[in-house]
């Protein structure tokens, strides 16, 4: 079997473009992959055109390791977010082809399942007025849909510092959310790399009474010593990793022991097997994995393949019940959260277990998507 070419399909919304890639073969099997780029979709498409000619077309889709190696190192320049995302969409599509050809789900090819269900947490649910009353109502809606966990960034446009008044307001939002969801629902506190170490520590102490399940990206991701300063002074789990795009770059993070949960994005770090390798290293450092997942249903399905065979998998992020829920229709067999359990059921379908509906995807053309975390009202995900 050989790859005969690829086709790309961009599904657009005002705040995110989702790039779907189909990999076609000479035996009629087609696999699909997905990633979400912010402000770099055209750059990704340009890279994929070159990579198709230089590396992908003519390759054996079963030889995943060889194809990834050539795409990552065969152009000599250091692979960053665009290249690693391009690798990811091709890699997961190849796993999809391999699973379909053999009649088994991808998790079966990676060692077999260790669980039948994967806990989900909701994101994108607080696209409303930034008030305690509105957040209370929205959080109740999340729980009513069966979720046992949800995440929120309540910090407005905070950057490095957060004044006392704004801190009190952020606390009031979290207090309202905790009241709405009760004591047993997990509440993840997202900081989006906003703060200096001292500010992050101060805010963490203010939020401690509401028992956050984790403190996510409390400082910008480039400085691990700053992250260690936070970890040494807070008594709650630290999570980070969505903006690290190469498995090798996690090495110093592991050595620092500054985090408890790593959050690679399957669509940015080179795909399914790269994420599974990273999870194995995390396990040796007694860390959990909870992938960043702000994409659509193909990326969710790919992340679930990792979840199914990974003993230290904690939970999976899910946007598509709340933000841009209509885009779920572009994927046949889209994974859904069971309201009775708050979990995804692991699929036994071959490959990724999903198919891209090209006609449905065409109803959502590419947009000039924007997502600026420093702009007023960013949480509504309605860029001006």
N, C-alpha and C positions, 0 to 999 in steps of 0.2 A: 504494500500500500504506500502511495506517495501523495503528498500535498500538491494540489494543482493550482491553488491560489487562495486568496482571502477576499472577503467583502466586509465593508464597514457600514455601520448604521448608527447614527447619533440620535438619541432620544432627548429632546430638549425641554427644559422648564426654565422659568426666569432665574432660578438660583443654582441650578446644576444641570450639566449636560452629561448624559450617560452614554458611553461608547461601547457598542456591542460589535464583536468581531466574529464572523463565521469563517471557519477553516474548512475548505472543501478538499475532497480526496478523489483519486481515480477509481475508487470502488463504490462511490456514491454516498459514502458516509460524510456527514457534516457535523462539526462540533462548534460550540459557541462559548465565548468568553466575554467578560465585561469589566470595565473600570469606570471610575468617575474622576474627571479632571476638573480643576478649578482654574479657568483662564488660560488653559493650555491644550484645549481639545484639538485645535488645528495643528499644533505642533506634534501632538501624538499621531494624528492621521498622516502627517508628512513622514514621521519616522517609520510608521508601519508600511507606507508605500516603498520606502527604500529597503526596509528589512525584508519585505516580501521578495524582492528581487535578489537581495544579497544572501539571505539565509533561509527563508521559509519555504518558498516554492521548490518542489523537488525533494524535500526532506521526508523522512519516515516519521509519521506522527506518533508511532510507538516509542521512538527514541527520544523521549522527553529530555533526559539529562543532556544529551548531545546537542539538541537544538538550543536549549537554554544557555549552555556554555558558549556556543558560537554567537548567539545574539548578544550575550553579555560582554564577551571578550574579543570577538572577531572584528570589531570596529576600532579597537585599541583605546579610544577615548573612554574615560571613566563613566560608567553607567549611573545616571541620576534618576530623578522621578519619572521623566518621560520614557526613557529606555526601559526601566524596570516595570513600568506600567504596561508598555508594549509587550514585553516578555510575558507578563502575567496573563494578558488576554489570550495570547497564542498558547501558552502553556496549559491554561485551564481548558481551552478548546481541544487540545490534543488529548488530555485526560478524558474529556467527554467522548471523543472518537474511540479511544481505547476501551472505555467501559462499554460503549455501544457494540463494538466489534466482538467483545468477549461476553456480552450479555450480563454484566454485573455493574453495580454502582461503584463509583470511584473509591469510596471508603473501603470497599472490599479489597481493592488492589493495593491499598496502603497499610494493610495489616489486619483488617476486619474491625467490626464495630465493638466499642466498649460501652455503648449506651444506646437506648432506643429513642430517647428524646433529649432535646437541647433547650435549656431555659433561654428565654428571650427577654431583652429589655427594650423599652420604647424610647425613641428619640423623635424629635420633630413635632412633638405634641403641643408645645407651648408657643404656637404661632398666633398669639392673641395679645390683648393689652397687657402690659407689664405691671399688673397690680396683684396684690394678694388674693382679691376676690376672683379675678379671672383665672389665675393660676390654680386656685383651689378647685374651681369648677372643671378646668381642663384636666387636672390630675385625677379627679374622680372619674372622668370619662375613660382615662387609661385603665384604671382598675376595673371599671365596669366591663371593659373589653377582655378582661381575663389576665392582663399582665400582672406579674408579681414583682416587677422591677421597672424603673424608669430613670432617665438621666436629665439633668438640667444645668445650664449655665445661667445663674441669676444675676451676673455682675455687670450688665449693661455694656458700656464701652470701656470698662476699667483697663488701665494699661500701666504696669509697674506698681502704681499706687492705687489705693481706693480710700477715699475720705471717709470720715466717721459717719456722716449722714448717709452716704451711698452704701456703706457697709451695713448700717442698721436696716436700710431698705432691702438689701439682698437677704439679710437674715429674716426679715418679715415675709419675704417670698417663700423661703425654704420652710419657715414655720407653717405657712398656709398649706404648702404641698404635703408636708409630713402629717398635718392634721387630716388632710383629705384622704391619704392613702393608708393611714393606720400604722401601727408599730411594726408590722411584719413584712411589709413590702420594701424591697431594697431601693434605696435612693442614692444614685450615683451623682457626685458633685463634680461638674466639669468646670475647669478653669481656662482651657484653651491656651495655655502658655502665657497668660496675661501678666503675671506678677513677679516682682522681685522676691527673693527668698523670705525676707522679713515680713513682707505684706502677706505672702501665701501662708506663712505660719500663723500670723495674727488672725487671718480670716478662718483658717482651719480650726483654731481654738474657739472662735465665735460660733462655728457651725457644729461643733462636737455634740451639743445636746440633741441634735437631730439625727445622730448616728449615721453619717454617710457610709455607704458600702465601700466607697473608695474616693480618693482625691485624685482627679485626673489632670495631668499635665499642669501642675501648679506653677511652673516656671517655663520660659522658652526652652525648646528641646536641645539647643546646641551646647549647653553648658552643664555637664553632668555633675560637676562639683557644686553648682548651685542647687541641683536637685537633691544631692546628698545632704546639704544643709537643711533642707525642708524635712527630709525623711528622718533625720536625727532628732527633730523637735516636735513631730506630730505623732499622735497615737492612733493612726488609722492607715489602712492600706493605701499605697501609692500606685497609680497606674499611668503608663505612658507608652509611646511607641508608634503612633499612627503616622508621624512624619519622619520616620526612619525608613529608608527605601532599599536598604541592602542588609541582608542577614549578617554580614560581617560587621556592620556598624553597631550591632547590638553587643559586641564583645565587651566593650568598656562598661556598658550598662549592667551586664551580668556581673562583671568583676566588682563593680561598686556596691552591689547588693542594695541599691537605693530604691528599688521598686519591688512590689509584690505581684503585680499583674502587668504583663506585656500586651500591647495592643497593635500588632502589625495589621496592615490592611492587605488582604490577599490580592487585591487588585493593584497594589503599588509595590509589593515586595517580591515580585517575580512569580507569583502564583501559588498553587496548592502545595506542591512538594516542598518548595522553599519555606512555606509557612510551617509545614509539618516538621521539617528539620529544625526550624527555630524553636518550635514547641518542645521538641525533645531536649534541646539544650536548656531551655527554661526549666524543664522538669528536674534536670540535674542540679539546678540552683534553687529548687523548691519554690518556683514561681508558677503562677497560673497564667493562662492565655485567654484573652477575651478580644477577638479581632475587631478592629474598627470596621464598620460596615455601613457606609452612607450611600451605597449604590442601590441598584434595583434587584430584581428577583434572580437573575443569573449569578450575580456576585454573592447574594445570600445563599443560593444553592451550592456554590463552590465553597463558601465558608463552612457550610454544614457538612461537606465531605470531610473537611479537616476535623470538625467537631466529633464526628462519629467514631473516629479511630484514635482520638487523643485523650489519654487518661487525665491530663491536667487542664482540660478545657473547662472554663468557668461558665461563660454566658455569651450570647451573641446579640449585638446591637441590631435594631430594626427600625427603619424610618417609614416604611411604605404603607403602614396602616393610618398614618397621620399626615405626612407631607407628600403631596403629589400622589395620592392613593390611586389615581386613575392609571398611572403608568404600569401598574401590575398587569394590566390586560395585554401588554406587549409580549408577555412570556407565558406560554402554555405550561401548566403544571407548576406555577409559581408556589414556592413554599408559603405556608400560612401558619399563624400562631393559633394553637388550639385554645379557645377561651376557657376550657375546663381545667387546663393545666398550666397555662402561660408558657407553653413550650412548643417548639417545632418537633413534629414526629420525623424521625429519620427515614428517608425514602429508600425503597429497595429497587427503584427504577434504574435501568442501565445508564451509565455515564453520570452526568450531573442531574439527570431526571427532569430536565426542562428543555423547551424548544422556543426559539425566538419566532414570534409572529411578525414577519417583515411588513405585512400590510398594516397591521396595527401600529407598528413602530413608526411608519410613515406619517401617522396622524399627529406625531409630536416632533416636528422638525427642530433642528438645532437652533438654539437661541444664543444671544449674547449674554450668557448666564453670568451672574455676579453674586459673590458671597463675601461681604466685607465685615469681619467681626469687630471692626473699630467704628462702624457707622451706627448712628442712632437707629433703633428699630430693627437691627440685624436679625433678632430672634423671630421676627414675623416672616422672614425669608421671602420678602417682596421687594427686591431692589428697585430703586428709582432709575 
